[in-house]
């Protein structure tokens, strides 16, 4: 009995590879006995850091990958806020 091959191409989401590389690096560094439990603790720590800091490491890694391939990820679409030069001058005195 033959199984037909599929032409389906699956795409790895941006940032996912970097997330797994980080986990693999920590597993190799710490050499835990229970890798699934260690991975759960690792991801819990990442979630807590994301909630506390407001920075998503996966989103950041996706932007870095995007910047590497097309250099559009870090371009801002919103105008930067105007600085009040009078307030800046008084704060330095």
JOQUIUR-V106588 format. One record per residue. N is the residue number from 0. OMEGA is omega in whole degrees, 0 to 359 (999 if undefined). Layout:
n=<N,N>
omega=<OMEGA,OMEGA>
This chain:
n=<0,1,2,3,4,5,6,7,8,9,10,11,12,13,14,15,16,17,18,19,20,21,22,23,24,25,26,27,28,29,30,31,32,33,34,35,36,37,38,39,40,41,42,43,44,45,46,47,48,49,50,51,52,53,54,55,56,57,58,59,60,61,62,63,64,65,66,67,68,69,70,71,72,73,74,75,76,77,78,79,80,81,82,83,84,85,86,87,88,89,90,91,92>
omega=<181,179,180,178,181,176,181,177,178,181,176,180,180,179,183,179,179,178,179,176,177,177,181,179,181,177,179,180,186,180,182,177,183,186,178,178,178,179,178,178,179,181,175,178,178,178,180,178,179,179,182,185,183,179,179,182,179,178,178,179,178,177,178,177,180,178,179,185,183,173,179,188,186,176,180,178,179,177,180,181,180,179,174,186,179,179,178,180,181,182,181,183,999>
